[in-house]
């Protein structure tokens, strides 16, 4: 009795464990989107995308998570801490990354304090500047720009600050300038330029051939010469400011399920109007994009979605396939007609040989002496001729041929055997015509 209770208790625990495992299997998997720091455009954009994806893929959970940006986001995907990420296209990443879609262009905006006399990039020498979080895309752009103008580590004091920290540093006077890479009208820049003591620094005239802006692109081909339009931030800037743009990309791990990436890509473009309402930066989102803007190859799932309207191989070569089938049918008909004609010719030749054999047999049985010997020789010749026709494929080795052959052999056996000339020889013997 005690043993039975123990078995029953063990069975109960087993059932509970199996139920717990089943419950775990049904629990939604969380898809994490690495974005950027607070105050920028990546984090709110990632949150918008997470909500949109969750509506179209309800069996999964989507969450936007903060990242220092750039290399930090790449590392998060490599370490399995994120599945998707928002990156600038100039950031050198892992070969394990794949593109889902380019989203919009980010703009380098260098905010400087008016009271420190910074009019050109060279005036940053000896200044304290924020270049974004360590490992971020902003940091790599800032170092590329400073390096192009010959400003090295000892020439400027750089600080790796978040957007919020950079804003506070400028407002307190602890910083002289801050490199900010974000979508146009990003909140932090908007707040800074609403003050009269802040302005944007120009990197050169975007319309001037051979300007410093074009020179930067020699070492950084993913940079795009651009400008912050006049009065883009209310009263600022008073004149267009030459700067650089980069493409903001939605990327993912190459290991992400192609069917899931297909659905995410479909969701992204299907809800463009709604997304633009929340994130105006996505106004130029377009599935007909140039792949050269990305250093990463397109994910198979995204590629399948973008090619969904392309004709299949069968559809693409329908005319050629139809022509081939028609020619094959004509060829088969010609071959069949040729075979039928050849079969008729062989059948007619068999019947001709039958006729010859019957005629010789009648004359042979009616003749005597030399005439009889002559007909016997003709019968031998006919027998040899029939074999020659078979060897040269002028006759088929079918039942008709077998009957003819047996008839010729039987006639020759009668005239050349011991019963030759006997009463058994009947001139009215005929080969069976059934096989003809």
C-alpha positions in Angstrom: 0.0 0.0 0.0 2.8 2.4 0.9 4.7 1.5 -2.3 1.6 2.2 -4.4 1.2 5.6 -2.7 4.9 6.4 -3.5 4.4 5.4 -7.1 1.2 7.6 -7.3 3.1 10.6 -5.8 6.0 10.2 -8.2 3.6 10.0 -11.1 1.9 13.2 -9.9 5.3 15.1 -9.7 6.1 13.8 -13.2 2.8 15.2 -14.6 3.5 18.6 -12.9 7.0 18.7 -14.4 5.7 17.9 -17.9 3.0 20.6 -17.5 5.6 23.1 -16.5 7.8 22.2 -19.5 4.9 22.5 -21.8 4.0 25.9 -20.3 7.6 27.0 -20.9 7.4 25.9 -24.5 4.3 28.0 -25.0 5.8 31.1 -23.4 6.4 33.9 -25.9 10.0 34.3 -27.0 11.4 37.8 -26.6 13.0 39.5 -29.6 15.3 42.2 -28.4 16.2 45.3 -30.5 19.4 47.1 -29.5 19.0 50.8 -30.0 20.9 53.7 -28.5 21.0 56.0 -25.4 18.1 58.1 -24.1 17.8 61.5 -25.7 18.7 60.2 -29.2 16.5 58.9 -32.0 17.4 55.2 -32.0 15.7 54.3 -28.6 12.3 55.8 -29.4 12.4 54.5 -33.0 13.2 51.0 -31.6 10.3 51.2 -29.2 8.0 52.1 -32.1 9.3 49.2 -34.2 8.8 46.8 -31.2 5.1 47.8 -30.9 4.6 47.5 -34.7 6.2 44.1 -34.9 4.3 42.8 -31.8 1.0 43.5 -33.6 2.0 41.5 -36.7 3.9 38.7 -34.9 1.7 38.2 -31.7 3.2 34.9 -30.7 6.5 36.7 -29.8 7.4 39.6 -27.5 9.4 42.5 -28.8 11.4 44.9 -26.6 13.7 47.8 -27.4 16.8 47.8 -25.1 19.3 50.7 -24.6 22.7 50.4 -26.0 25.7 52.7 -26.2 25.3 52.2 -29.9 27.6 51.1 -32.7 30.1 48.5 -31.6 28.1 47.9 -28.3 25.0 46.9 -30.3 27.1 44.6 -32.6 28.6 43.0 -29.5 25.1 42.5 -28.0 24.0 40.6 -31.1 27.2 38.5 -31.2 26.7 37.6 -27.5 23.0 36.7 -27.9 21.9 39.7 -25.9 20.0 41.2 -28.9 18.5 39.8 -32.1 18.0 43.1 -34.0 19.9 46.4 -33.9 19.8 49.9 -35.2 23.2 50.8 -36.6 24.8 53.5 -38.7 26.2 52.1 -42.0 29.7 53.4 -41.4 30.2 51.2 -38.3 32.4 48.2 -39.2 30.6 45.1 -37.9 30.8 41.4 -37.9 30.3 39.2 -40.9 27.5 37.5 -38.9 25.3 40.6 -39.3 22.7 40.9 -42.0 20.6 43.8 -43.3 16.9 43.9 -42.9 16.4 47.4 -44.4 17.8 50.9 -44.4 15.5 53.3 -42.5 16.6 56.9 -42.8 19.6 59.1 -42.9 21.3 60.3 -39.7 23.0 63.7 -39.6 26.1 64.7 -37.8 25.3 67.8 -35.8 28.2 69.5 -33.9 26.7 71.9 -31.3 29.1 74.5 -29.9 28.9 77.3 -27.4 28.8 80.7 -29.0 30.9 82.4 -26.4 34.1 80.4 -26.9 34.7 81.6 -30.5 34.5 78.3 -32.4 33.9 79.1 -36.1 35.7 76.2 -37.8 36.7 72.6 -37.0 40.3 73.8 -36.5 39.0 76.0 -33.6 38.3 72.9 -31.6 42.0 72.6 -30.9 42.5 72.7 -27.1 38.8 72.4 -26.4 36.8 69.9 -24.4 34.3 68.1 -26.5 31.9 65.2 -26.2 32.3 62.5 -28.9 29.5 60.1 -27.7 29.6 56.9 -25.7 32.7 54.7 -26.1 32.2 52.3 -29.0 29.3 54.2 -30.4 28.8 55.2 -34.0 29.0 58.9 -32.9 32.5 58.3 -31.5 33.8 56.7 -34.8 32.4 59.6 -36.8 33.8 62.2 -34.5 37.3 60.6 -34.6 37.1 60.4 -38.4 36.2 64.1 -38.7 38.8 65.2 -36.2 41.5 63.1 -37.7 40.7 64.5 -41.2 41.4 68.0 -39.9 44.6 66.8 -38.2 43.3 67.0 -34.6 44.7 64.1 -32.6 44.3 62.9 -29.0 46.7 65.5 -27.6 45.0 68.4 -29.5 41.6 68.1 -27.9 40.1 66.8 -24.7 37.5 64.2 -25.6 34.8 62.8 -23.3 32.6 59.8 -23.9 29.2 61.1 -22.8 25.7 60.2 -23.6 23.4 62.7 -25.2 21.8 63.7 -21.9 25.3 64.1 -20.3 26.5 66.1 -23.3 23.5 68.5 -23.2 24.0 69.1 -19.5 27.8 69.6 -20.0 27.2 72.2 -22.7 24.6 74.0 -20.6 26.9 74.1 -17.5 29.9 75.2 -19.5 31.9 72.1 -18.9 32.0 71.3 -22.6 32.8 73.6 -25.5 31.3 71.3 -28.2 29.4 68.0 -28.6 29.3 65.7 -31.6 25.7 64.4 -32.0 24.7 61.9 -34.7 21.0 61.5 -34.9 18.0 62.2 -37.1 17.2 65.8 -37.9 15.3 67.6 -35.1 16.4 65.2 -32.5 15.1 66.4 -29.1 18.5 67.1 -27.5 19.7 69.2 -30.4 16.3 70.9 -30.5 16.6 71.8 -26.8 20.2 73.1 -27.2 19.5 75.3 -30.3 16.4 76.8 -28.6 19.0 78.7 -26.5 20.7 81.8 -27.8 24.1 80.7 -26.6 24.4 77.6 -28.8 24.9 77.1 -32.5 25.8 74.5 -35.1 29.3 74.2 -36.5 29.7 73.8 -40.2 32.2 71.4 -41.7 32.4 73.3 -45.0 30.3 74.4 -48.0 28.3 71.4 -49.3 28.0 73.1 -52.7 31.7 73.8 -53.1 33.6 71.3 -55.3 36.6 69.8 -53.5 35.6 71.1 -50.1 36.6 69.5 -46.8 33.4 67.6 -46.8 34.3 65.8 -50.0 37.8 65.1 -48.6 36.4 63.3 -45.5 34.6 60.9 -47.8 37.9 59.7 -49.3 38.6 57.8 -46.1 35.0 57.2 -45.1 33.1 56.3 -48.3 29.8 55.6 -46.4 29.6 59.3 -45.4 27.1 61.4 -47.5 27.8 65.1 -48.0 24.8 67.0 -46.6 23.5 70.1 -44.9 21.3 71.1 -42.0 18.8 73.4 -43.8 18.4 77.0 -42.8 16.0 77.3 -39.8 15.6 73.5 -39.5 15.5 74.2 -35.7 13.1 77.2 -35.5 15.4 80.2 -35.8 18.5 78.1 -36.2 20.7 77.8 -38.1 20.6 81.2 -39.8 22.4 79.7 -42.8 22.7 76.1 -44.1 25.3 74.2 -42.2 27.6 71.8 -44.2 27.8 68.4 -42.5 27.7 64.6 -43.1 25.0 62.0 -43.2 25.0 58.3 -42.7 22.4 55.6 -43.2 20.5 54.2 -40.2 20.1 50.5 -40.8 17.9 47.8 -39.2 20.2 44.8 -39.0 19.9 41.4 -37.4 21.8 38.2 -36.6 22.4 35.9 -39.6 21.0 33.1 -37.4 17.6 34.7 -37.1 14.9 32.6 -38.7 14.3 33.7 -42.4 10.5 33.2 -42.0 10.5 35.6 -39.0 12.7 38.2 -40.8 10.3 37.9 -43.8 7.4 38.8 -41.5 9.3 41.7 -39.8 10.3 43.1 -43.2 6.7 42.8 -44.4 5.4 44.5 -41.2 8.0 47.3 -41.6 6.9 48.3 -45.1 3.2 47.5 -44.7 2.9 50.0 -41.8 5.0 52.8 -43.3 2.1 55.4 -43.0 1.6 54.6 -39.3 5.3 54.5 -38.6 5.8 57.9 -40.2 3.0 59.3 -38.1 5.0 58.4 -35.0 8.5 58.7 -36.4 8.7 61.3 -39.2 12.3 60.2 -39.9 10.9 57.2 -41.7 9.2 59.4 -44.4 11.6 58.1 -47.0 11.4 54.5 -46.0 11.3 52.6 -49.3 11.7 48.9 -50.1 13.4 49.8 -53.4 16.7 50.7 -51.9 20.3 50.5 -53.0 22.1 47.6 -51.4 25.4 49.5 -51.6 24.4 51.7 -48.7 25.0 48.7 -46.4 28.3 47.0 -45.5 26.3 43.9 -44.5 24.6 41.5 -46.9 20.8 41.2 -47.1 19.2 38.6 -44.8 17.6 35.7 -46.7 14.2 36.5 -45.1 14.3 40.2 -46.2 15.5 39.1 -49.6 12.6 36.7 -50.0 10.1 39.5 -49.1 11.7 42.1 -51.5 11.6 39.5 -54.3 8.0 38.4 -53.6 6.6 39.9 -56.8 9.4 38.6 -59.1 8.4 35.9 -61.5 9.5 32.4 -60.7 11.9 30.6 -63.0 9.0 28.8 -64.6 7.1 32.1 -65.2 10.2 33.9 -66.4 10.9 31.3 -69.1 7.3 30.4 -70.0 7.8 31.3 -73.7 11.0 29.4 -74.0 9.5 26.3 -72.2 6.4 26.5 -74.4 8.6 26.6 -77.5 10.6 23.7 -76.3 7.5 21.6 -75.6 6.1 22.4 -79.0 9.3 21.5 -80.8 9.6 18.3 -78.7 6.0 17.4 -79.6 6.7 18.0 -83.2 9.9 16.0 -83.0 8.1 13.1 -81.3 5.3 13.2 -83.9 7.9 13.1 -86.7 9.8 10.2 -85.0 6.5 8.3 -84.4 5.4 8.9 -88.1 8.8 7.7 -89.2 8.6 4.5 -87.1 5.1 3.9 -88.3 6.1 4.2 -91.9 9.1 2.0 -91.4 6.9 -0.6 -89.7 4.5 -0.5 -92.6 7.4 -1.0 -95.1 8.7 -4.0 -93.1 5.2 -5.5 -92.9 4.8 -5.0 -96.7 8.2 -6.6 -97.3 7.2 -9.6 -95.2 4.0 -10.0 -97.2 6.1 -9.7 -100.5 8.3 -12.5 -99.2 5.3 -14.6 -98.4 4.1 -14.1 -101.9 7.5 -15.0 -103.4 7.7 -18.1 -101.2 4.2 -19.4 -102.2 4.9 -18.8 -105.9 8.3 -20.6 -105.8 6.7 -23.5 -103.8 3.9 -24.0 -106.4 6.3 -24.0 -109.3 8.8 -26.2 -107.5 6.1 -28.9 -106.8 4.9 -28.7 -110.4 8.3 -28.8 -112.0 10.6 -31.8 -112.8 14.2 -32.2 -113.6 16.2 -29.1 -114.2 13.3 -26.8 -113.7 12.7 -28.3 -110.3 16.3 -27.8 -109.3 16.1 -24.2 -110.5 13.1 -23.5 -108.2 14.8 -25.2 -105.3 17.8 -22.8 -105.9 15.4 -19.9 -106.0 13.9 -21.1 -102.6 17.4 -21.2 -101.1 18.1 -17.7 -102.5 14.9 -16.4 -101.0 15.7 -17.9 -97.6 19.2 -16.2 -97.7 17.6 -12.9 -98.8 15.2 -13.0 -95.9 18.0 -13.5 -93.4 20.0 -10.6 -95.1 16.9 -8.3 -94.8 16.7 -9.2 -91.1 20.4 -8.4 -90.5 20.1 -5.1 -92.3 16.9 -4.2 -90.4 14.7 -4.2 -93.4 12.6 -6.8 -91.6 11.5 -7.0 -88.0 12.2 -10.2 -86.0 8.5 -10.5 -85.1 5.9 -13.3 -85.3 5.4 -12.8 -89.0 9.1 -13.2 -89.7 9.2 -16.4 -87.6 6.3 -17.9 -89.5 7.9 -17.1 -92.9 11.2 -18.5 -91.8 9.7 -21.7 -90.6 7.7 -22.1 -93.8 10.9 -21.6 -96.0 12.8 -24.1 -93.8 10.0 -26.7 -93.9 9.8 -26.4 -97.8 13.6 -26.8 -98.1 13.6 -29.8 -95.7 10.9 -31.6 -97.8 12.7 -31.2 -101.1 16.1 -32.0 -99.7 15.2 -34.7 -97.1 14.7 -38.5 -97.5 11.0 -37.9 -98.3 11.8 -35.6 -101.2 9.5 -36.1 -104.1 7.1 -38.2 -101.9 3.4 -37.9 -101.6 3.9 -35.7 -98.4 4.8 -32.8 -100.6 1.6 -30.7 -101.2 1.7 -27.7 -103.4 -1.2 -26.1 -101.6 0.7 -25.8 -98.3 0.7 -22.1 -97.4 2.3 -20.2 -94.5 0.0 -19.0 -91.8 -1.1 -15.4 -92.4 -2.2 -14.8 -88.9 1.0 -13.2 -87.9 1.1 -10.8 -90.9 
